[in-house]
Amino acid sequence: MNNVVCGDCWRRENLTFAQRLDPAFIRPGFAYLCAEHRACRAELLGRTEFGQTAA
C-alpha cells in the first residue's frame, strides 16, 4: 500500500466525472505526478522544462 501513484492518474481512475469537477475533490499540489501529467501541467502553466516561465 506504500506504492507511489500519480495524483492525476489516481483521480482519473477512481473518481467519476462529476467528482472530478467537484471542488471538494480538487486538491492542488500532489506530491507526485507522472512524467505525462507533469508535462501537461507545465504546458498549461506556460513553463519550460526547468520550471521557469516562458517569455
C-alpha positions in Angstrom: 0.0 0.0 0.0 3.1 2.3 0.0 3.3 2.5 -3.8 3.7 6.0 -5.2 0.9 6.8 -7.5 0.5 9.9 -9.7 -2.3 12.0 -8.2 -3.8 12.9 -11.6 -3.8 9.2 -12.7 -5.5 8.2 -9.4 -8.2 10.8 -9.8 -8.9 9.7 -13.4 -9.2 6.0 -12.4 -11.0 6.4 -9.1 -13.4 9.4 -9.4 -16.4 9.9 -11.6 -16.6 12.8 -14.0 -18.8 14.7 -11.6 -16.5 14.1 -8.7 -13.5 15.4 -10.7 -15.4 18.7 -11.2 -16.5 19.0 -7.6 -14.3 21.5 -5.6 -14.3 19.2 -2.6 -12.2 16.6 -4.6 -9.8 19.1 -6.1 -6.5 19.2 -4.2 -3.8 21.3 -5.6 -0.2 20.2 -5.5 0.0 16.5 -5.4 3.3 15.2 -4.1 3.9 13.0 -7.2 3.0 13.4 -10.8 4.0 11.0 -13.6 6.1 12.5 -16.5 3.0 12.8 -18.7 1.0 14.8 -16.2 4.0 16.9 -15.2 4.4 17.9 -18.8 0.7 18.7 -19.2 0.7 20.9 -16.1 3.9 22.7 -17.3 2.4 23.3 -20.7 -0.8 24.7 -19.1 1.2 27.0 -16.8 3.4 28.1 -19.7 6.6 26.8 -18.1 9.7 25.5 -19.7 11.2 22.2 -18.7 13.1 23.6 -15.8 10.2 25.3 -14.2 10.8 28.8 -15.4 8.1 30.8 -17.1 8.3 31.3 -20.8 8.8 34.8 -22.1 
